[in-house]
């Protein structure tokens, strides 16, 4: 593990030319993405803790665009080209903004879905009680995604949670693959299919939840499809 410009990262297969970059989802870190560590022997692998997660500490308030700029600058400082980026959930939005040659999305966030009635009622009740300024109210109503996080990351979450990224997906010129989980409650199969449509990409829905790629069987499918796409680089060039 190393830290550069406040970002904790790990690099593997240093003797290889092209790099596959892995970006984790919200509330996670590079460790979960290292499940792919032994799957790509022909490529350099870069696992990153985005600011505010894992060992990349920060006191700043972020937006998705600010994250993308930070990662872009970080890659440039390491002299790593944006050959292929794998992004899970929130990391998928950052990866899309980076517009790599090859983009692999694992249940990417970015399509705003309808909130369940229970969540809508919770939000409405919070807004009614908020003017009373009781400190405990926030703790009762805060999302599980930010429980235990610092105030700056809570504000960051509010910045990124309900972004509509349809136009960003539409503008992305990367050669792409989209994968999703059939039982995913965070990013529905319908949202994954919509992203695939916007990217003009194939979409593969596999058995499992938001972390469907943790299954060795599913990961085998993902790696196989990725290798087919990435081999274009060797054939064409």
C-alpha positions in Angstrom: 0.0 0.0 0.0 1.2 3.5 -0.8 -0.3 7.0 -0.3 0.2 9.8 -2.8 -1.6 13.2 -2.8 -3.8 11.9 0.0 -4.9 8.9 -1.9 -4.2 5.4 -0.7 -3.6 2.8 -3.4 -2.1 -0.5 -4.4 -0.5 -1.5 -7.7 0.0 -5.0 -8.9 1.7 -6.6 -12.0 4.0 -3.6 -12.4 5.8 -5.1 -15.4 2.7 -4.9 -17.5 1.8 -2.1 -19.9 -1.9 -1.4 -19.8 -3.7 -0.7 -16.5 -7.1 -1.7 -15.2 -8.2 0.8 -12.5 -10.8 -0.2 -9.9 -13.1 2.3 -8.2 -15.2 1.2 -5.3 -18.8 2.2 -4.3 -20.0 4.6 -1.6 -19.2 3.5 1.9 -16.7 0.9 0.7 -13.0 0.9 -0.2 -10.4 -0.7 -2.4 -10.3 -3.9 -0.4 -13.7 -5.1 -1.8 -12.5 -4.5 -5.4 -9.3 -6.6 -4.7 -11.5 -9.6 -5.3 -10.4 -9.2 -8.9 -6.7 -9.1 -7.9 -5.8 -12.5 -9.3 -8.1 -12.4 -12.4 -6.0 -10.3 -14.8 -2.4 -11.4 -15.1 -1.8 -9.6 -18.4 -2.6 -6.1 -17.0 -1.3 -3.8 -14.4 -3.9 -3.4 -11.7 -4.6 -0.3 -9.6 -6.9 -0.3 -6.6 -7.8 3.1 -5.1 -9.4 4.4 -1.9 -11.3 7.4 -3.0 -11.1 10.4 -0.7 -13.1 9.9 2.5 -13.0 6.1 2.2 -10.6 3.4 3.4 -7.2 5.0 4.2 -7.7 8.1 2.1 -8.7 10.6 4.7 -10.2 14.0 3.9 -11.9 16.9 5.6 -13.3 18.4 2.3 -16.8 18.3 1.0 -16.9 16.6 -2.4 -19.0 16.3 -5.6 -18.8 13.5 -8.1 -17.1 15.9 -10.5 -14.6 16.9 -7.9 -13.8 13.2 -7.3 -13.3 12.6 -11.0 -10.9 15.5 -11.3 -9.0 14.3 -8.2 -8.6 10.8 -9.6 -7.7 12.2 -13.1 -4.9 14.3 -11.5 -3.8 11.3 -9.4 -3.5 9.0 -12.4 -1.6 11.7 -14.3 0.8 12.0 -11.4 1.4 8.2 -11.6 1.8 8.4 -15.4 -1.1 5.9 -15.8 -3.3 6.1 -18.8 -7.0 5.6 -18.5 -7.0 2.3 -20.4 -9.8 0.5 -18.5 -11.7 1.5 -15.4 -14.0 -0.8 -13.4 -16.5 1.2 -11.3 -18.9 -0.2 -8.8 -22.0 1.8 -7.8 -20.9 5.3 -7.0 -17.5 4.5 -8.4 -19.3 3.9 -11.7 -20.3 7.5 -11.9 -16.7 8.7 -11.3 -15.4 6.2 -13.9 -17.9 7.4 -16.5 -16.7 11.0 -16.0 -13.1 9.9 -16.5 -14.1 8.5 -20.0 -11.5 5.8 -20.2 -10.9 3.8 -23.4 -12.8 0.9 -21.8 -15.5 1.3 -19.1 -16.8 -1.5 -17.0 -19.8 -0.7 -14.8 -20.9 -2.9 -11.9 -24.3 -1.8 -10.8 -23.4 1.8 -11.4 -25.4 4.6 -9.7 -26.6 7.4 -11.8 -30.3 6.6 -12.7 -32.5 8.1 -10.0 -35.1 5.5 -9.0 -38.4 6.0 -7.2 -38.0 5.9 -3.5 -40.1 3.3 -1.6 -43.1 4.8 0.3 -41.4 4.1 3.7 -38.4 6.2 2.6 -40.7 9.0 1.3 -42.5 9.1 4.6 -39.3 9.2 6.6 -38.0 12.1 4.6 -41.3 14.0 5.0 -41.3 13.4 8.8 -37.7 14.6 9.0 -38.5 17.8 7.2 -41.4 18.4 9.6 -39.3 17.9 12.7 -36.1 19.6 11.4 -37.1 23.2 12.4 -37.2 22.1 16.1 -33.5 21.7 15.9 -33.2 18.7 18.1 -29.8 17.1 17.6 -31.0 13.5 18.0 -33.5 13.9 15.1 -30.7 13.8 12.5 -29.3 10.5 14.0 -32.7 8.9 13.8 -33.3 9.8 10.2 -29.8 9.7 8.6 -29.3 7.1 5.9 -27.5 3.9 6.6 -25.0 5.0 3.9 -23.6 7.8 6.1 -24.0 6.4 9.6 -20.8 6.8 11.5 -19.3 9.1 8.8 -18.0 12.6 9.4 -20.0 15.8 8.8 -18.1 16.6 5.6 -18.9 13.1 4.2 -22.5 13.5 5.1 -22.6 16.7 3.1 -20.8 14.9 0.3 -23.4 12.2 0.3 -26.2 14.8 0.0 -24.3 16.2 -3.0 -24.0 12.9 -4.9 -26.9 10.7 -3.8 -29.7 11.8 -6.2 -27.7 12.8 -9.3 -29.3 12.1 -12.6 -26.3 10.9 -14.8 -28.3 10.1 -18.0 -26.6 12.9 -19.9 -23.2 11.9 -18.6 -23.7 8.3 -19.7 -25.0 9.6 -23.1 -21.9 11.7 -23.6 -19.4 9.0 -22.6 -17.4 7.7 -25.6 -15.8 4.6 -23.9 -16.3 1.1 -25.1 -18.4 -0.3 -22.3 -19.8 -3.3 -20.6 -22.6 -3.0 -18.0 -23.3 -5.7 -15.3 -25.9 -5.8 -12.7 -27.5 -8.1 -10.0 -31.0 -9.5 -10.5 -31.8 -9.0 -6.8 -30.1 -5.6 -6.4 -32.2 -3.2 -4.4 -29.8 -0.3 -4.8 -29.5 -0.3 -8.6 -32.3 -2.2 -10.3 -31.9 -4.3 -13.4 -34.0 -1.7 -15.2 -31.6 1.0 -14.3 -28.7 -1.1 -15.5 -30.5 -1.7 -18.8 -31.1 2.0 -19.1 -27.4 2.8 -18.6 -26.5 0.2 -21.2 -28.9 1.9 -23.6 -27.4 5.3 -23.0 -23.9 3.9 -23.4 -24.8 1.8 -26.4 -23.4 -1.1 -24.4 -24.3 -4.7 -23.8 -25.9 -5.4 -20.4 -25.5 -8.6 -18.4 -27.7 -9.3 -15.4 -26.3 -11.9 -13.1 -27.8 -13.6 -10.0 -27.2 -11.7 -6.8 -27.6 -8.4 -5.0 -25.6 -5.1 -5.2 -22.4 -7.1 -4.6 -23.1 -9.8 -7.2 -19.4 -9.6 -8.3 -18.3 -11.2 -5.1 -19.6 -14.6 -6.4 -16.8 -16.5 -8.1 -19.2 -17.7 -10.7 -20.4 -14.2 -11.6 -16.8 -12.9 -11.5 -15.8 -15.6 -14.0 -18.5 -14.2 -16.4 -17.4 -10.6 -15.8 -13.7 -11.4 -16.4 -14.5 -13.5 -19.5 -16.5 -10.6 -21.1 -13.9 -8.1 -20.1 -11.1 -10.1 -21.6 -13.0 -10.3 -24.9 -13.4 -6.6 -25.0 -9.8 -5.8 -23.9 -8.3 -8.2 -26.4 -9.4 -5.7 -29.1 -6.4 -3.6 -28.0 -4.0 -6.4 -28.9 -5.7 -7.3 -32.1 -6.2 -3.8 -33.4 -3.2 -2.3 -31.9 
